[in-house]
């Protein structure tokens, strides 16, 4: 079996660097951070620019992600079977609970959010579809990790936590980014019984927990949604 193509590996690394969103990167920055000669980095960025995957600011000369990635990302989401089958069930879960709903799948950097339903209140919210969150710090991540769908090499929750999640079939954890928010998540399985994703609800701690315990109606709603999506994927649930 042939190994990876170096030029493509380097191009992918350049795109991931620009995707960090910390700032726009100059040629010298990019070359240094990727450990490449400046001429090689320029060739990669120039080619990606020609393909629309990267764009260069005319005034500063610095690089950022290009518009072609939006089209490619949208196509991925449109054709993702799990997301397509999960849309209606996740939207229903959001309407029933009034809380934010997210569907996440394993990703090399953590959990990729493929669908996000806003809470029903009027507080400011940011669409998280397409974002990646860590495995070990979230309810979605704990569920995927506990059922063997975590990403090798990524930080995980303690073994006893994962065992408890696996035994009861759901996880509850504070949101690592949104202070005062808590999530409940449950696994989604395919026709082979393999956990391929997870669905969660996220809301203010007082709405999700009572006396430090997850509210049973919310747990039941999340697990029902997960079973419904799994059933559409061909899973045989008892």
ABEGO torsion letter per residue (X at the ends): XBBBBAAAAAAAAAAAAAAAGABBBBAAAAAAAAGBBAAAAAAAAAAAAAAGABBBBAAAGBBBBBAAAAAAAAAAAAABAAAAAAAAAAAAAAAAAGBBBBBBBBBAAEBBBABBBBBABABBBBBABGBBBBAAABAAAAAAAAAGABBBGBBBBBAAAAAAAAAAGBBBBBBAABBGBBBBBBBBBBAAGBBABBBBBBBBAAAABBGGBBBAAAAAAAAAAAAAAAAAAGBBBX
